[in-house]
C-alpha cells in the first residue's frame, strides 16, 4: 500500500523530471517522430513489411497520421500527449519510467516490447493511460488509411446511394 508520503515524493520527483525534460526538449514534431519511429514497428509487427523502402514509407505515413490525429485533439489533450512524449524522449526519464536504456533509434524491438507490456499491465493507471494513448494514436493512424483495411478484412464504409 502506498503511503501519503510516498505518493507526495513520487509526485514531486515526477514534476521535477517532467520540468527538466521540458527544458531540454527538441521541437515537438521531431521528438515525437523519433519515439514513434521506434514504437510503430513494434505495435504493427506483422502488418508492416519486414524491411525496405515500403516499410519506411508506411512508418512515415503512420507518423504523419499520428501528427494529424494529435492536431485534431483538444489543447488540453495535446498538452498531455506532449508531456508523454517529453517523458519518453528525455533520456533519464526514458530510462527510469520506460526502462529503455538505449536511445530510441538504437532500442531493440524486444526492449520496446517489454516497455509497452509493462505499461499495458502496470498497477499504475497513469502508465496504463500512457500505453492506451500510444496504442490508440498509432492504430488509429494506421487503420484510418484505406490501404490498410485489407489486413483486417474491412471492406470499407457502406456506400450510400
C-alpha positions as CSV (number, residue, x, y, z in Angstrom):
1,X,0.0,0.0,0.0
2,X,1.4,3.4,-1.0
3,X,1.6,5.9,1.9
4,X,0.7,9.5,1.6
5,X,4.4,10.4,2.0
6,X,5.5,8.1,-0.8
7,X,2.7,9.5,-3.1
8,X,3.9,13.0,-2.4
9,X,7.5,12.1,-3.0
10,X,6.7,10.4,-6.3
11,X,4.6,13.4,-7.4
12,X,7.4,15.9,-6.6
13,X,10.0,13.7,-8.3
14,X,7.8,13.3,-11.4
15,X,7.2,17.0,-11.6
16,X,10.9,17.8,-11.4
17,X,11.7,15.2,-14.1
18,X,8.9,16.5,-16.3
19,X,10.1,20.1,-15.9
20,X,13.7,19.1,-16.7
21,X,12.6,17.1,-19.7
22,X,10.5,20.0,-21.0
23,X,13.5,22.4,-20.7
24,X,15.7,20.2,-22.8
25,X,13.3,19.1,-25.5
26,X,13.8,19.4,-29.2
27,X,10.9,20.7,-31.4
28,X,7.7,18.7,-30.7
29,X,7.3,17.0,-34.0
30,X,10.9,15.9,-34.2
31,X,10.7,14.5,-30.6
32,X,7.5,12.6,-31.4
33,X,8.8,11.3,-34.7
34,X,11.9,9.7,-33.2
35,X,9.8,8.0,-30.5
36,X,7.1,6.9,-32.9
37,X,9.5,5.6,-35.5
38,X,10.7,3.2,-32.8
39,X,7.3,2.3,-31.4
40,X,5.3,1.8,-34.7
41,X,7.2,-1.3,-35.9
42,X,6.6,-2.9,-32.5
43,X,2.9,-2.1,-32.4
44,X,2.4,-3.0,-36.0
45,X,4.5,-6.1,-36.0
46,X,3.3,-8.4,-38.8
47,X,1.4,-5.7,-40.5
48,X,4.5,-3.9,-41.9
49,X,6.8,-5.3,-44.5
50,X,9.9,-6.8,-42.9
51,X,12.4,-4.4,-44.5
52,X,12.9,-2.0,-47.3
53,X,11.5,1.3,-48.6
54,X,7.9,0.2,-48.4
55,X,8.3,-0.3,-44.6
56,X,10.0,3.1,-44.2
57,X,7.3,4.8,-46.2
58,X,4.5,3.1,-44.2
59,X,6.2,4.2,-40.9
60,X,6.5,7.7,-42.2
61,X,2.9,7.8,-43.3
62,X,1.8,6.5,-39.9
63,X,3.8,9.1,-38.1
64,X,2.1,11.8,-40.3
65,X,-1.3,10.2,-39.3
66,X,-0.5,10.4,-35.6
67,X,0.5,14.0,-36.0
68,X,-2.8,14.7,-37.8
69,X,-4.7,12.9,-35.1
70,X,-3.0,14.9,-32.3
71,X,-3.7,18.2,-34.1
72,X,-7.4,17.3,-34.0
73,X,-7.4,16.8,-30.2
74,X,-8.3,19.5,-27.7
75,X,-5.5,21.7,-26.5
76,X,-5.5,20.2,-23.0
77,X,-5.2,16.7,-24.5
78,X,-2.4,17.9,-26.9
79,X,-0.6,19.2,-23.8
80,X,-0.9,15.8,-22.1
81,X,0.3,14.0,-25.2
82,X,3.2,16.4,-25.4
83,X,4.1,15.7,-21.8
84,X,4.0,11.9,-22.5
85,X,6.5,12.4,-25.4
86,X,8.6,14.7,-23.2
87,X,9.0,11.8,-20.7
88,X,9.7,9.3,-23.4
89,X,12.2,11.4,-25.4
90,X,14.3,12.7,-22.4
91,X,17.0,10.1,-21.7
92,X,16.8,10.0,-17.9
93,X,13.0,9.7,-17.8
94,X,13.0,7.2,-20.7
95,X,15.4,5.0,-18.7
96,X,13.5,5.4,-15.4
97,X,9.9,5.3,-16.5
98,X,10.1,3.2,-19.6
99,X,13.1,1.0,-18.8
100,X,14.6,1.6,-22.3
101,X,18.3,2.3,-21.8
102,X,19.2,2.8,-25.5
103,X,18.2,5.9,-27.5
104,X,15.0,5.2,-29.4
105,X,16.7,4.6,-32.8
106,X,19.0,2.0,-31.3
107,X,16.5,0.3,-29.0
108,X,15.7,-3.3,-29.8
109,X,12.1,-4.4,-30.6
110,X,12.4,-6.7,-27.5
111,X,13.2,-3.8,-25.2
112,X,10.4,-1.7,-26.6
113,X,8.0,-4.6,-26.4
114,X,8.9,-5.1,-22.7
115,X,8.4,-1.4,-22.0
116,X,5.0,-1.5,-23.8
117,X,3.9,-4.6,-21.9
118,X,5.0,-3.2,-18.6
119,X,2.9,-0.1,-19.1
120,X,0.0,-2.1,-20.5
121,X,-0.2,-4.2,-17.4
122,X,1.1,-1.7,-14.9
123,X,-0.6,-1.3,-11.5
124,X,-0.5,2.5,-12.1
125,X,-3.4,3.9,-14.0
126,X,-1.2,6.7,-15.3
127,X,1.1,4.3,-17.1
128,X,-1.9,2.3,-18.4
129,X,-3.3,5.5,-19.8
130,X,0.0,6.3,-21.5
131,X,0.0,2.9,-23.1
132,X,-3.6,3.3,-24.2
133,X,-2.8,6.8,-25.7
134,X,0.2,5.4,-27.7
135,X,-1.8,2.4,-28.8
136,X,-4.8,4.3,-29.9
137,X,-2.9,7.0,-31.7
138,X,-0.8,4.5,-33.7
139,X,-3.6,2.1,-34.5
140,X,-5.9,5.0,-35.3
141,X,-3.4,6.5,-37.7
142,X,-2.7,3.1,-39.3
143,X,-6.3,2.0,-39.8
144,X,-7.6,5.4,-40.9
145,X,-5.9,4.8,-44.2
146,X,-8.0,2.7,-46.8
147,X,-4.8,0.9,-48.0
148,X,-4.6,-0.9,-44.6
149,X,-8.2,-2.1,-44.4
150,X,-7.5,-5.3,-46.2
151,X,-5.3,-6.5,-43.4
152,X,-8.4,-6.8,-41.1
153,X,-10.8,-7.7,-43.9
154,X,-12.7,-4.4,-43.6
155,X,-14.4,-3.8,-46.9
156,X,-14.7,-0.1,-46.2
157,X,-17.7,2.1,-45.2
158,X,-21.1,1.2,-46.7
159,X,-21.9,3.1,-49.9
160,X,-24.8,5.4,-49.6
161,X,-26.9,5.5,-52.8
